[in-house]
């Protein structure tokens, strides 16, 4: 459960800071490297998705274990 939540929070941080960076680059002169921020955004979204899957799997296993008992 810890791994899923850690992945989700790390992904959320990546998404937040990459979106913030993209907004800053768009409203300034645009001289920054946008590709790196887009890959960071995608990395954050993937981490959030994997974290959500891990959390959901752990929850389902816990529910199935309680149903058997």
MOSULNOR-V967230 format. One record per residue. N is the residue number from 1. NEAR is the number of other C-alpha atoms within 10 Angstrom. Layout:
n;near
N;NEAR
N;NEAR
//
This chain:
n;near
1;12
2;10
3;12
4;21
5;16
6;14
7;21
8;24
9;16
10;18
11;23
12;18
13;15
14;22
15;23
16;14
17;15
18;22
19;16
20;13
21;16
22;20
23;12
24;13
25;16
26;13
27;8
28;10
29;8
30;12
31;8
32;14
33;11
34;15
35;10
36;12
37;20
38;16
39;13
40;19
41;22
42;16
43;18
44;24
45;18
46;16
47;22
48;24
49;16
50;18
51;23
52;16
53;14
54;19
55;18
56;14
57;14
58;14
59;13
60;12
61;11
62;11
63;11
64;11
65;10
66;9
67;8
68;6
69;5
//
